[in-house]
Amino acid sequence: MKYNIKIHVGENVTIEEAQSGENLLDFIRRTCGNIETPCNGKGTCGKCRVKVSGLDTIPSEREKKLLGTEALANGYRLACYNTINSDLDIYCAVDKESGKAKILTESKQRDIALNPVITKKFMQLNPPALHDQAPDMERVAACSDSKVVNSIQFLRELPNALRQENFKTTFVYFDGELVSVEPGDTTRKIYGVAVDIGTTTVAGYLYDLNTGKRLDVYSILNPQGKFGADVLSRIDHTTKSEEGQKEINDAIIKCINEMIGHFAEKNNIKKTDIYAVVLAGNTTMMHFFLNLSAKNIAVSPFIPVTTYLSRFLAREVGININSSGYVVTLPCISGYVGADTVAAVLSSGMYESGKISLLLDIGTNGEIVLGSSKWMYCCSTAAGPAFEGANIRNGIGGVAGAIDRVYFKPEFRFTTIDNAKAVGICGSGLVDVVAGMLDSEIIDETGRIVTDDEAESLPEGLRERIKDIDGLRAFVLSKGNENASGMDIAITQKDVRELQNAKAAIAAGIKILIKHAGIKVEDIDKVYLAGGFGNYISIESAVKIGLIPKALKDKVESIGNAAGAGAVEGLLSRDMLMMTEEIKNRMKYIELSAIPEFVNEYVECMIFE
């Protein structure tokens, strides 16, 4: 049996058919595009809330707990908990073309010598004659100053490529190997793309490899997000069915091909003029891109299939560039310290500095690197997704309307991304509000929100924001009649605990690396904050909550999308590409779960100092 489902997006209404018993989350994914599902529909995060009328099922106790009384009263239900057994009206806050994230694409750029791994050389060959009957392959090999690729495609294309312009040809080299022969002089047409595949976002950069000039930038939310906010949820999706692995791989391949198509159309070039794609990303993202099983990364002892610097023919992995072009994946360190960290170390320059630096990429898996030109230690901390808005009552990513800055003095106020009406709070806003609550004594050093009696000494403007929401103490940032969500946007006691867990994991990881290096925190000369969160976070707030040691407050530098910058350096310079292998070999990975003192450090770091 089929039912008619009216989908309301603002004033627009469309009607779609649904099968009886179809899961509401699956229907919304199919018809409305992405919906926030950090837990991938497991019913644990409470984020897939949707306003719906006509649903005759009674909310379960679990659904009631996750939604809260206010959301239920306003007609919201959790999509993953419900199936379609009648005609319904669904009210979507945004359509699949809106709600775009604020994605960091800029970074600190270094001056490097242009020496791309892909090069071209124009050649005028002597045409064959009765007195010169050398086969085409031998003729080309005799003129090439390097070995020729062993490829059936090369051989099949060679006769026409040579004769189309009467043996005026362009030799295309990858890492010194002749990989293609093109008719005529095409030396001016040689482009490459660097891509940073983040868990949340994907950023790409188009470069002219003749000049080293950046021509374009492209960014988008990672389409794999509909399968879960974190890598473990997505790995779980790949193991549920045969289709799961393919869906994950197809999503990122399609995303990158759309990026390449955008670059080609906007910059009036052909996709066949792009010869190289260099990729950075965490270890799981690299596995998903290559369609490798990541299931062993998810369980102890966390073993990936490969961490090598690798090259693949683009056509073999489904990337639509020149048929002789290559995809290069930068090396990873371990299951949870990936190519994005290696790329960030490269672009920061810390690997060549005589002074000690600390690099932090704060996210679901907070990667930390400590070292200098002489030594480097690294680790990954299970910080959880709090910094990216997951597991937080009103947490969202960095989209329009996300509260990104919070101020308590001289009076309470906040700002939102794009100055839009508030819809939730993102990671930088979360750090600000907890730091402000701590400074204003709304929470104590243990993270406990004050009682009503204890709040009597607070200014009225703050005191009136403290209330109980669904049995939890909470601090209200924005009332329902003031924002776009229609419900109070608040930080609950549970949210404070989530942040404490996240910041404790990072802080404890820093302490463990410092101990292993045998140095003092004061010996650190520079702190590099990489990634979007590191770029937007208030350093003062990060220090206040103990995320960054106080002794390092004046040594912090935000370096933007350092992973993307490292991928760009690998695209523009073979020397930098090879340096990523040296960085990998030089870096010593510390598995925190195998360090007995980590738990004690973690517990100590839960406290706000």
C-alpha positions in Angstrom: 0.0 0.0 0.0 1.2 3.5 -0.8 0.6 6.8 1.0 0.8 10.4 -0.1 3.3 12.5 1.9 3.1 16.3 1.6 6.5 17.9 2.1 6.4 21.5 3.2 9.5 23.6 2.6 8.6 27.2 3.5 5.6 28.0 1.3 6.4 25.3 -1.2 4.5 22.0 -1.0 5.4 18.8 -3.0 3.8 15.4 -2.8 5.7 12.2 -2.8 4.6 8.6 -2.5 5.8 6.3 0.3 5.4 2.6 0.8 3.6 1.3 3.9 6.1 0.6 6.6 8.9 2.7 5.1 11.1 4.3 7.7 10.5 8.0 8.0 14.2 8.8 8.0 14.8 6.7 4.8 11.9 8.5 3.2 13.3 12.0 4.1 16.7 11.0 2.8 15.2 9.8 -0.4 13.0 12.8 -1.1 14.3 15.8 0.8 18.1 15.2 0.7 20.3 15.1 3.7 19.0 15.3 7.2 21.2 15.5 10.2 21.8 12.0 11.6 25.1 11.8 13.6 24.2 8.3 14.8 23.1 7.1 11.3 19.6 6.3 12.5 20.5 4.2 15.5 18.2 6.3 17.7 20.8 7.5 20.0 21.6 11.2 19.1 18.1 12.7 18.8 19.1 14.9 15.9 16.8 13.7 13.1 13.8 15.6 14.6 11.2 16.6 12.0 7.9 18.4 12.4 5.1 16.0 11.2 1.4 15.8 11.4 -0.8 12.8 10.8 1.5 10.4 12.6 -0.7 8.2 14.9 2.0 6.4 16.8 2.7 7.1 20.4 6.2 8.3 21.2 8.3 5.7 23.1 10.0 6.6 26.3 13.3 6.8 24.6 11.9 9.2 21.9 10.3 11.3 24.6 13.7 11.6 26.4 15.6 12.5 23.3 13.1 15.0 22.0 11.9 16.6 25.3 8.4 17.9 26.1 8.8 21.2 24.3 9.7 19.6 20.9 6.9 17.0 21.2 4.4 19.7 22.1 5.4 21.5 18.9 4.8 18.4 16.7 8.3 17.2 16.4 9.2 13.5 16.1 12.4 11.5 15.5 12.4 10.3 11.9 14.5 7.2 12.7 12.0 6.0 15.3 8.9 6.1 13.1 7.5 4.3 10.1 4.9 5.6 7.5 1.5 4.0 7.8 -0.8 6.8 6.8 -0.8 10.0 4.7 1.4 12.6 6.4 2.5 16.3 6.3 6.2 16.8 6.9 7.6 20.3 7.5 11.3 20.7 6.5 13.2 23.7 7.8 15.5 23.8 4.8 15.6 22.1 1.5 18.6 20.2 0.1 20.0 23.3 -1.6 20.0 25.5 1.5 21.6 25.4 4.9 25.1 25.3 3.4 27.9 25.2 5.9 30.5 27.8 6.6 33.5 25.8 5.3 37.1 26.9 5.9 39.1 26.7 2.7 41.8 29.3 3.4 45.1 28.5 5.1 48.6 29.7 5.9 50.5 29.4 2.6 54.3 28.8 2.3 56.5 29.8 -0.6 57.6 26.6 -2.3 59.5 25.9 -5.6 57.1 24.8 -8.4 58.1 21.3 -9.3 54.9 19.3 -10.0 54.8 15.6 -10.3 53.0 16.0 -13.6 55.0 17.7 -16.4 54.7 18.1 -20.2 57.3 18.4 -23.0 56.7 19.3 -26.7 58.4 17.0 -29.1 58.9 17.0 -32.9 59.5 13.4 -33.9 60.8 12.3 -37.3 58.0 10.6 -39.2 58.8 7.0 -40.3 60.0 6.3 -43.8 61.2 3.3 -45.8 64.7 3.9 -44.5 63.4 4.4 -40.9 60.8 1.7 -40.1 61.1 1.9 -36.3 57.8 0.9 -34.6 55.9 3.7 -33.0 56.7 2.6 -29.4 60.4 2.4 -30.1 60.4 5.8 -31.8 58.8 7.4 -28.8 61.1 5.5 -26.4 64.2 6.7 -28.2 63.1 10.3 -27.8 62.0 10.0 -24.2 64.6 10.7 -21.5 62.8 8.3 -19.1 61.0 5.0 -19.1 57.7 4.6 -20.8 54.6 3.4 -18.9 53.7 -0.3 -19.5 50.0 0.3 -20.5 47.7 -1.2 -23.1 45.8 2.1 -23.3 49.1 3.9 -24.1 49.8 1.5 -27.0 46.2 1.7 -28.4 46.2 5.5 -28.4 49.7 6.0 -29.7 49.3 5.6 -33.5 46.6 8.3 -33.8 48.3 10.6 -31.3 51.5 10.6 -33.4 49.9 11.0 -36.8 47.2 13.5 -36.0 49.6 16.4 -36.1 52.3 14.8 -38.3 54.4 13.6 -35.3 54.3 17.0 -33.6 53.5 15.7 -30.1 53.4 16.5 -26.4 54.9 14.0 -23.9 53.2 13.8 -20.6 55.2 12.6 -17.6 54.1 11.5 -14.2 57.0 11.4 -11.7 59.4 11.2 -14.6 57.7 8.4 -16.3 56.2 8.9 -19.8 52.5 8.1 -19.3 50.8 9.7 -22.4 51.5 11.1 -25.8 49.2 13.8 -27.1 48.9 15.3 -30.6 50.2 18.8 -31.1 51.5 21.2 -28.5 49.4 21.0 -25.4 52.0 22.1 -22.9 50.0 25.1 -21.9 47.1 22.9 -20.7 48.1 21.2 -17.5 46.0 21.5 -14.4 45.8 19.7 -11.1 43.4 19.5 -8.1 44.2 19.2 -4.4 41.4 17.8 -2.2 40.9 17.7 1.6 38.3 15.1 2.4 37.2 16.0 5.9 34.7 13.9 7.9 32.3 16.9 7.8 33.4 18.9 4.8 35.2 18.5 1.5 37.4 21.3 0.1 39.1 21.3 -3.3 41.6 23.6 -5.0 42.3 24.0 -8.8 45.8 24.9 -9.9 47.6 25.7 -13.1 50.6 23.5 -12.9 52.6 25.6 -15.4 52.4 28.7 -13.2 51.5 27.4 -9.7 48.6 29.8 -9.7 45.4 28.9 -7.8 42.4 29.3 -10.2 39.5 28.2 -8.1 38.2 26.8 -4.7 35.3 24.6 -4.1 33.8 23.4 -0.8 30.8 21.3 0.2 29.5 19.3 3.1 30.7 15.7 2.9 27.7 13.8 1.4 28.7 10.8 3.5 27.3 12.7 6.5 23.8 11.2 5.9 25.4 7.9 7.0 26.6 9.3 10.3 28.5 12.3 11.8 31.6 10.3 12.8 33.7 7.7 11.2 32.5 4.9 13.4 28.9 5.4 12.4 29.9 5.3 8.7 32.1 2.3 9.1 29.2 0.6 10.8 27.1 1.5 7.7 29.6 -0.2 5.4 29.3 -3.5 7.4 25.5 -3.7 7.5 25.0 -4.8 3.9 26.8 -5.3 0.6 25.4 -2.0 -0.6 26.7 0.0 2.4 30.3 0.0 1.3 29.3 1.0 -2.2 27.0 3.8 -1.0 29.9 5.3 1.1 32.3 5.1 -1.8 29.9 6.3 -4.4 29.0 9.4 -2.3 32.6 10.7 -2.1 33.5 9.8 -5.7 30.4 11.6 -7.0 31.3 14.6 -4.8 34.8 14.9 -6.2 33.6 14.4 -9.8 31.1 17.2 -9.3 33.9 19.3 -8.0 36.0 18.6 -11.0 33.1 19.3 -13.3 32.5 22.6 -11.6 36.1 23.6 -12.0 36.1 22.7 -15.7 32.9 24.6 -16.5 33.7 27.7 -14.4 37.3 28.1 -15.6 36.7 27.2 -19.3 38.9 24.2 -19.3 38.4 20.5 -20.2 38.3 17.8 -17.6 40.8 16.0 -19.8 43.2 19.0 -19.1 43.4 17.9 -15.4 46.1 15.3 -14.9 46.6 15.0 -11.2 44.4 14.9 -8.0 46.2 14.9 -4.7 44.1 13.8 -1.7 44.4 14.3 2.1 42.0 13.1 4.7 41.8 10.9 7.8 42.6 7.3 7.4 39.0 6.2 7.2 38.2 8.8 4.6 41.1 7.5 2.5 39.7 4.0 2.8 36.3 5.1 1.8 37.6 6.9 -1.2 39.6 3.9 -2.4 36.7 1.6 -1.6 38.7 -0.3 1.0 37.2 -2.0 4.0 37.6 0.2 7.1 36.0 -2.3 9.5 39.3 -3.2 11.2 40.0 0.4 12.0 36.9 0.4 14.2 38.0 -2.4 16.5 41.2 -3.0 18.5 44.0 -3.0 17.5 42.7 -0.5 14.9 44.5 -1.8 11.8 44.1 0.0 8.4 44.6 -1.8 5.1 47.4 0.6 4.0 49.0 3.9 5.2 51.4 4.3 2.2 51.8 7.3 -0.1 50.1 5.8 -3.1 49.3 6.6 -6.7 46.5 5.2 -8.8 45.2 5.8 -12.3 42.3 8.1 -11.9 40.1 6.1 -14.2 40.6 3.0 -11.9 39.2 4.7 -8.9 36.4 6.4 -10.8 37.7 10.0 -11.0 36.8 11.8 -14.2 40.0 13.6 -15.4 42.4 12.8 -18.2 42.4 9.1 -18.9 46.2 9.0 -18.3 45.9 11.1 -15.1 46.7 10.0 -11.6 45.2 10.2 -8.1 47.8 10.5 -5.3 46.7 9.7 -1.7 49.0 11.1 0.9 50.4 8.8 3.6 48.7 8.1 6.9 50.3 7.3 10.3 47.8 4.9 11.9 44.1 4.0 12.0 43.3 7.4 13.7 46.1 9.7 12.6 45.6 10.2 8.9 46.9 11.9 5.8 45.2 15.1 6.9 47.5 15.3 9.9 50.6 14.5 7.8 49.5 17.3 5.3 49.0 19.7 8.2 52.5 19.0 9.6 53.9 19.6 6.1 52.2 22.9 5.5 52.9 24.2 9.1 56.6 23.7 8.5 57.0 22.3 12.1 58.9 19.3 10.7 61.8 21.6 9.6 61.9 23.9 12.7 64.6 23.6 15.3 62.1 24.8 17.9 59.4 22.6 19.4 55.9 23.1 18.1 52.5 21.6 19.0 49.9 21.0 16.3 46.2 20.5 17.3 43.5 19.5 14.9 40.5 19.6 17.2 37.5 17.5 16.1 35.8 14.2 16.8 39.2 12.5 16.7 41.5 15.2 18.0 44.9 14.7 16.4 47.9 16.1 18.3 51.5 16.3 17.0 54.4 17.5 19.2 57.9 17.9 17.8 60.6 19.6 15.8 63.0 18.9 13.0 64.7 16.3 15.2 61.7 14.3 16.5 57.9 14.1 16.4 55.3 12.3 18.5 51.6 12.1 17.6 48.4 10.7 19.0 44.7 10.7 18.4 42.2 11.4 21.2 38.6 10.2 21.2 37.2 13.6 21.9 33.8 12.7 20.5 31.7 14.9 18.2 30.8 17.6 20.8 33.1 20.2 19.0 31.1 19.6 15.8 27.7 20.0 17.4 26.7 16.3 17.8 25.5 15.0 21.1 24.7 18.5 22.1 21.0 19.3 22.7 20.9 22.2 20.2 24.2 21.5 18.6 24.7 21.9 14.8 27.5 22.3 12.4 28.8 25.6 11.1 25.7 26.5 9.1 23.8 29.8 8.7 22.1 30.6 12.0 24.5 28.6 14.2 25.5 30.5 17.3 29.3 30.9 16.8 30.2 33.6 19.4 28.9 34.2 22.9 29.6 37.1 25.2 28.7 37.5 28.8 30.1 41.1 29.4 29.0 43.8 29.6 25.8 42.0 29.0 24.8 38.6 27.5 24.7 38.5 23.7 25.7 36.2 20.9 26.3 36.2 17.1 25.3 33.8 14.5 26.9 32.7 11.2 25.7 34.9 8.4 23.7 37.0 11.0 20.8 34.7 10.5 18.2 33.9 13.1 19.5 31.3 15.6 18.8 27.7 14.8 21.4 26.1 17.2 24.9 26.3 18.5 28.2 25.2 16.8 31.5 24.2 18.4 33.0 27.6 18.7 29.9 28.9 20.3 29.8 26.0 22.7 33.3 26.7 23.9 32.4 30.3 24.4 29.3 29.7 26.4 30.9 27.2 28.7 33.8 29.5 29.3 31.4 32.3 30.0 29.3 30.2 32.4 32.5 29.3 34.2 33.7 32.8 34.4 30.3 34.0 35.6 30.1 31.2 38.2 27.0 29.7 36.5 29.0 26.4 36.7 31.6 25.5 39.2 35.0 23.8 38.6 33.3 20.4 38.4 31.0 21.6 35.6 27.9 21.6 37.8 25.3 24.2 36.9 24.2 26.2 40.0 20.9 25.6 41.8 18.2 28.3 42.0 19.4 29.3 45.5 23.0 29.6 44.4 21.9 31.6 41.4 20.5 34.4 43.6 23.8 36.2 43.6 24.0 36.3 39.8 22.9 39.4 37.7 19.2 39.1 36.8 20.0 39.0 33.1 21.9 35.7 33.7 19.8 34.3 36.5 16.6 34.4 34.4 18.3 32.2 31.8 18.9 29.3 34.2 16.0 26.8 34.3 15.2 23.1 34.2 14.5 21.6 30.8 13.3 18.0 30.7 14.7 17.3 34.1 18.1 18.8 33.4 19.6 22.1 34.6 20.1 24.4 31.6 21.2 27.8 30.5 19.0 29.4 27.8 20.8 31.2 25.0 17.8 32.1 22.9 14.0 31.8 23.6 11.8 30.0 21.1 10.0 33.2 20.1 13.3 34.8 19.3 14.9 32.2 17.0 14.2 30.2 13.9 13.8 26.9 15.7 10.7 27.8 17.6 12.2 26.2 20.7 14.5 27.4 23.4 18.1 27.0 22.4 19.9 26.0 25.6 23.0 24.4 27.0 22.0 21.6 29.4 24.0 19.9 32.2 24.5 17.0 29.8 26.0 19.3 27.2 28.5 20.7 29.7 29.5 17.1 30.5 29.9 16.3 26.8 32.3 19.3 26.4 34.2 18.3 29.5 34.7 14.9 28.1 35.9 16.3 24.8 38.3 18.9 26.2 39.7 16.4 28.8 40.6 14.0 26.0 42.5 16.7 24.1 44.2 18.1 27.2 45.2 14.7 28.5 46.6 13.8 25.1 48.8 16.9 25.1 50.1 16.0 28.6 50.9 12.4 27.6 52.9 13.6 24.5 54.8 16.2 26.6 55.7 13.4 29.1 56.9 11.0 26.3 59.0 13.8 24.8 60.6 14.5 28.2 60.0 18.2 28.0 58.0 20.9 29.9 55.0 22.7 28.5 57.0 25.9 28.6 59.5 24.4 26.2 56.9 24.6 23.4 57.6 27.6 21.2 54.5 27.6 19.0 51.0 26.1 19.0 49.3 25.6 15.6 45.6 25.2 15.5 44.5 23.5 12.3 41.1 23.0 10.7 37.8 24.9 10.8 37.2 24.6 14.5 40.7 25.8 15.3 40.3 28.8 13.0 37.0 30.0 14.5 37.5 29.2 18.2 38.2 31.9 20.7 41.7 31.3 22.1 40.8 33.0 25.4 37.7 30.7 25.8 39.8 27.6 24.9 42.3 28.4 27.5 39.6 29.2 30.1 38.0 25.7 29.8 41.4 24.0 29.8 41.5 22.9 26.2 44.8 24.7 25.7 47.4 25.0 28.5 47.5 28.5 30.0 51.2 28.7 29.5 50.7 28.5 25.8 48.0 31.2 25.5 50.3 33.7 23.7 51.9 31.1 21.5 48.8 30.1 19.5 48.5 30.6 15.7 45.5 29.5 13.7 46.7 28.1 10.3 43.3 27.4 8.7 42.8 24.4 6.5 46.3 23.1 7.0 45.4 19.7 5.5 44.2 21.3 2.3 47.4 23.4 2.2 49.5 20.3 2.6 47.7 18.6 -0.3 48.3 21.7 -2.4 52.0 21.6 -1.6 52.1 17.9 -2.7 50.3 18.9 -5.9 52.7 21.7 -6.7 56.0 20.1 -5.6 57.3 16.6 -6.0 59.8 17.4 -3.2 56.9 18.2 -0.8 55.1 15.0 -1.9 58.2 13.0 -1.0 58.5 14.9 2.2 55.2 13.5 3.4 56.8 10.1 3.4 59.7 11.4 5.4 57.3 13.0 7.9 55.4 9.6 8.2 58.6 7.7 8.8 59.8 10.3 11.4 56.6 10.5 13.4 56.2 8.1 16.4 52.6 7.2 17.1 51.5 6.9 20.7 48.4 4.7 21.2 46.7 6.4 24.2 44.5 3.4 25.0 47.7 1.5 25.7 49.1 4.1 28.1 48.0 3.4 31.7 48.4 6.9 33.0 46.1 8.4 30.3 43.0 7.5 32.2 44.3 9.4 35.3 45.3 12.4 33.2 41.9 12.3 31.5 40.0 12.3 34.8 42.1 15.2 36.2 41.5 17.2 33.0 37.7 16.9 33.4 38.0 19.6 36.1 37.8 23.2 35.1 40.8 25.0 36.8 
